[in-house]
Amino acid sequence: MALIALVVGAITVGQALLIDWLPERAGEEAARIDALLWFLFWVSAVIFVLVTVVLVYAVWAFRAEPGDETDGPPIHGNTRLEVIWTIIPAVLLAVVVVLAIVVLEENEALAADRVKIDVIGEQFAWRMQYPDVDVESGDLRVPVDRQVELSIRASDVIHSFWVPAMRVKQDAVPGITTDLVFTPDKVGNYEVICAELCGAGHGVMRTRAIVMEPGAYEEWLSAARAKVEADAQATPAPNDTDTPEG
């Protein structure tokens, strides 16, 4: 059994450590989510190894001889063992629930200086609206090290706003507004994906989350706002007194 445990354990640990399972991490909330995920993984790995070792040993040690078709000896249950393997999973489940609640509370705590952005999903694109400055963008542009609160809605069917690098995802549902909070901590460009099958163009419903230095973010906002004002001034106002001839 020790040899079987060594082999199965080595394979399990090797797969966990030698393969890069998770995408790049770029948010404070992502670190907490990853920590919870790896806790679940290692607990599951230990249980997997124990069950596999007992199973493989039992198959080898208690195998029937060739041609033996007789019934095996009757086996009665072990009350103590059954109580143990009921209590241990119950305790582990309670620990996971507590940890998940702690992570959820920390991840959803709102900061006073958070950036508020409206996100609209439609077949097959995302639109980002910055209500404080009346700016709209196809990319999600946010400052680094500052919490972002997204108010998400859909104009047609159900979509799902997913930023793998931030480990956050939220549905966009017609008729209601959902919220999503994250705090980017690394400058860069990160993929935004629709994670809900929403039609023929679902696979191309992607954009970028561009995390910028605070100064660069403010410069972009100012430039975008100036462009909006310039476009508004260049557009002639309709003359309500004009009427068609005839």
C-alpha positions as CSV (number, residue, x, y, z in Angstrom):
1,M,0.0,0.0,0.0
2,A,2.9,2.4,0.7
3,L,4.3,1.8,-2.8
4,I,0.9,2.4,-4.4
5,A,0.4,5.5,-2.3
6,L,3.9,6.8,-3.4
7,V,3.1,6.2,-7.1
8,V,-0.4,7.7,-7.1
9,G,0.7,10.6,-4.8
10,A,3.6,11.4,-7.1
11,I,1.4,11.4,-10.2
12,T,-1.2,13.6,-8.5
13,V,1.3,16.2,-7.2
14,G,3.2,16.2,-10.5
15,Q,0.1,17.0,-12.4
16,A,-0.8,19.8,-10.0
17,L,2.7,21.4,-10.0
18,L,4.0,20.8,-13.5
19,I,1.0,22.0,-15.4
20,D,0.0,25.7,-15.5
21,W,-3.7,25.2,-14.9
22,L,-4.8,28.8,-14.3
23,P,-4.7,31.9,-16.6
24,E,-2.7,34.9,-15.7
25,R,-3.8,36.6,-12.5
26,A,-4.2,40.4,-12.5
27,G,-6.6,41.3,-9.6
28,E,-6.7,41.3,-5.9
29,E,-9.9,39.2,-5.8
30,A,-8.3,36.7,-8.1
31,A,-5.6,35.9,-5.4
32,R,-8.3,35.1,-2.8
33,I,-10.2,33.0,-5.3
34,D,-7.1,31.1,-6.3
35,A,-6.2,30.4,-2.7
36,L,-9.7,28.9,-2.1
37,L,-9.4,26.9,-5.3
38,W,-6.0,25.4,-4.4
39,F,-7.3,24.6,-0.9
40,L,-10.2,22.6,-2.5
41,F,-7.8,21.0,-4.9
42,W,-5.3,19.7,-2.3
43,V,-8.0,18.4,0.0
44,S,-9.6,16.6,-2.9
45,A,-6.1,15.3,-4.0
46,V,-5.6,13.8,-0.5
47,I,-9.0,12.1,-0.6
48,F,-8.4,10.9,-4.2
49,V,-5.0,9.4,-3.3
50,L,-6.5,7.6,-0.2
51,V,-9.4,6.2,-2.1
52,T,-7.3,5.1,-5.1
53,V,-4.7,3.4,-2.9
54,V,-7.3,1.4,-1.0
55,L,-9.1,0.5,-4.2
56,V,-6.0,-0.6,-6.1
57,Y,-4.8,-2.6,-3.1
58,A,-8.1,-4.3,-2.6
59,V,-8.4,-5.2,-6.3
60,W,-4.9,-6.8,-6.2
61,A,-4.9,-8.4,-2.7
62,F,-8.4,-9.8,-2.7
63,R,-8.7,-10.9,-6.4
64,A,-10.3,-14.3,-7.1
65,E,-8.3,-17.2,-8.4
66,P,-8.8,-18.1,-12.1
67,G,-11.9,-20.1,-12.4
68,D,-13.2,-19.3,-8.9
69,E,-16.9,-18.4,-9.3
70,T,-17.9,-18.9,-5.7
71,D,-19.5,-16.2,-3.7
72,G,-17.2,-14.2,-1.4
73,P,-17.6,-14.3,2.4
74,P,-20.3,-12.1,3.9
75,I,-19.1,-8.8,5.1
76,H,-20.8,-6.7,7.8
77,G,-20.6,-2.9,8.1
78,N,-18.3,-1.1,10.5
79,T,-20.3,1.5,12.4
80,R,-17.2,3.3,13.7
81,L,-15.7,3.6,10.2
82,E,-19.0,4.8,8.8
83,V,-19.3,7.5,11.4
84,I,-15.7,8.6,10.8
85,W,-16.1,8.9,7.0
86,T,-19.4,10.8,7.5
87,I,-18.0,13.3,10.1
88,I,-14.8,14.1,8.2
89,P,-16.5,15.2,4.9
90,A,-19.1,17.2,7.0
91,V,-16.3,19.1,8.8
92,L,-14.4,19.7,5.5
93,L,-17.6,21.0,3.9
94,A,-18.2,23.3,6.8
95,V,-14.6,24.7,6.5
96,V,-15.1,25.3,2.8
97,V,-18.4,27.1,3.4
98,V,-16.8,29.4,6.0
99,L,-13.8,30.1,3.7
100,A,-16.0,30.8,0.7
101,I,-18.1,33.2,2.8
102,V,-15.0,35.1,3.9
103,V,-13.7,35.3,0.3
104,L,-17.0,36.5,-1.0
105,E,-17.4,39.1,1.7
106,E,-13.9,40.5,1.1
107,N,-14.3,40.4,-2.7
108,E,-17.6,42.2,-2.7
109,A,-16.7,44.9,-0.1
110,L,-17.1,48.3,-1.9
111,A,-14.5,51.0,-1.7
112,A,-15.5,54.6,-1.5
113,D,-13.3,55.7,-4.4
114,R,-14.4,52.9,-6.8
115,V,-14.8,53.6,-10.5
116,K,-18.3,53.0,-11.7
117,I,-18.9,51.8,-15.2
118,D,-22.0,50.6,-17.0
119,V,-21.6,47.5,-19.2
120,I,-24.2,46.7,-21.9
121,G,-24.1,43.3,-23.7
122,E,-25.7,42.9,-27.1
123,Q,-25.4,40.5,-30.0
124,F,-22.4,40.4,-30.4
125,A,-20.4,43.1,-28.6
126,W,-19.9,44.8,-25.3
127,R,-20.4,48.6,-24.8
128,M,-18.8,50.3,-21.8
129,Q,-20.3,53.6,-20.6
130,Y,-18.6,56.0,-18.1
131,P,-21.6,57.9,-16.7
132,D,-19.5,60.5,-14.8
133,V,-17.9,61.8,-18.0
134,D,-20.5,60.8,-20.6
135,V,-18.0,58.6,-22.5
136,E,-18.6,55.3,-24.2
137,S,-16.0,52.7,-25.3
138,G,-15.8,49.3,-26.9
139,D,-12.9,48.4,-24.5
140,L,-13.1,48.3,-20.7
141,R,-10.5,50.8,-19.6
142,V,-9.7,51.0,-15.8
143,P,-7.0,52.4,-13.6
144,V,-4.7,50.0,-11.8
145,D,-4.9,49.5,-8.0
146,R,-8.4,51.0,-7.8
147,Q,-11.6,49.1,-7.3
148,V,-14.0,48.9,-10.3
149,E,-17.8,48.4,-10.0
150,L,-19.6,47.3,-13.1
151,S,-23.3,47.6,-13.6
152,I,-24.1,45.0,-16.2
153,R,-27.3,44.6,-18.3
154,A,-28.3,43.1,-21.7
155,S,-30.3,44.7,-24.5
156,D,-31.4,41.4,-26.2
157,V,-30.5,38.0,-24.8
158,I,-28.6,36.6,-21.8
159,H,-24.9,37.2,-22.0
160,S,-22.1,36.6,-19.4
161,F,-19.3,39.0,-18.8
162,W,-16.1,37.1,-17.9
163,V,-12.6,38.4,-17.3
164,P,-10.5,35.3,-16.7
165,A,-7.4,37.2,-15.4
166,M,-9.6,38.8,-12.7
167,R,-11.4,35.5,-11.9
168,V,-14.8,37.3,-12.1
169,K,-17.9,36.5,-14.1
170,Q,-21.4,37.9,-14.1
171,D,-24.5,37.3,-16.2
172,A,-26.0,40.1,-18.3
173,V,-29.8,39.6,-18.2
174,P,-32.4,41.5,-20.1
175,G,-34.6,43.6,-17.8
176,I,-32.3,43.6,-14.7
177,T,-29.0,45.0,-13.7
178,T,-26.3,42.9,-12.1
179,D,-23.1,44.0,-10.4
180,L,-19.5,42.9,-10.6
181,V,-16.6,44.2,-8.5
182,F,-12.9,43.7,-9.0
183,T,-9.6,45.5,-8.3
184,P,-6.9,45.2,-11.0
185,D,-3.4,45.2,-9.7
186,K,-1.3,44.7,-12.8
187,V,-1.1,47.0,-15.8
188,G,-1.8,45.3,-19.1
189,N,-4.4,44.0,-21.6
190,Y,-6.7,41.2,-20.6
191,E,-9.3,39.3,-22.5
192,V,-13.1,39.8,-21.9
193,I,-15.2,36.9,-23.0
194,C,-18.9,36.2,-23.2
195,A,-19.3,33.0,-21.3
196,E,-23.0,32.4,-22.2
197,L,-24.1,30.9,-25.5
198,C,-26.0,33.9,-27.0
199,G,-26.3,33.2,-30.7
200,A,-24.4,32.5,-33.9
201,G,-21.8,35.2,-33.1
202,H,-21.2,34.1,-29.5
203,G,-17.6,33.0,-30.2
204,V,-16.5,36.4,-31.4
205,M,-18.2,38.4,-28.6
206,R,-14.9,39.4,-27.1
207,T,-13.1,42.6,-26.1
208,R,-10.3,43.8,-23.8
209,A,-9.9,45.0,-20.3
210,I,-7.1,47.6,-20.5
211,V,-5.6,48.3,-17.1
212,M,-3.8,51.6,-17.1
213,E,-1.6,53.7,-14.8
214,P,-3.8,56.3,-13.0
215,G,-2.3,59.2,-14.9
216,A,-2.7,57.5,-18.3
217,Y,-6.3,56.6,-17.4
218,E,-7.2,60.2,-16.6
219,E,-5.6,61.4,-19.8
220,W,-7.6,58.9,-21.8
221,L,-10.8,60.0,-20.1
222,S,-10.1,63.7,-20.8
223,A,-9.3,63.0,-24.4
224,A,-12.4,60.8,-24.9
225,R,-14.6,63.5,-23.2
226,A,-13.0,66.2,-25.4
227,K,-13.8,64.2,-28.5
228,V,-17.4,63.7,-27.4
229,E,-17.8,67.5,-27.0
230,A,-16.1,68.2,-30.3
231,D,-18.4,65.8,-32.1
232,A,-21.4,67.4,-30.5
233,Q,-20.3,70.9,-31.5
234,A,-19.6,69.8,-35.1
235,T,-23.1,68.2,-35.5
236,P,-25.5,70.9,-36.7
237,A,-28.6,71.3,-34.5
238,P,-31.9,70.5,-36.2
239,N,-34.0,73.5,-37.2
240,D,-37.5,72.9,-35.9
241,T,-38.9,75.8,-38.0
242,D,-37.9,74.3,-41.3
243,T,-40.8,72.7,-43.1
244,P,-40.7,70.8,-46.4
245,E,-42.0,72.8,-49.4
246,G,-45.3,71.9,-50.9
